[in-house]
Amino acid sequence: MVFLSLFIGESGLQWKPLYLIAAWFCLLTMKFTKNFFISFFIGMGIVLIGNCF
């Protein structure tokens, strides 16, 4: 479900680089810290900051 939301938008298949970058940082944070909450907040923070610009 999460993987599909990275690529499928309202009008079909879309490229969403912000979501892909956030997912990549989230996975890296999870790998090194093994903490779900920190990785969640890192990913959401990147999306929130990216949407402001």
C-alpha angles and dihedrals in degrees: 000000000000093000092054092050089059091063110021120076137167094288099040130268112014136173110236108180094174092059092045092052091048091049091049093052090044092054092046091050091049091050095052102034101028086212118129096197096052092048091047092052092045091053094044092045091054091050093047094047091044092052091053092062 
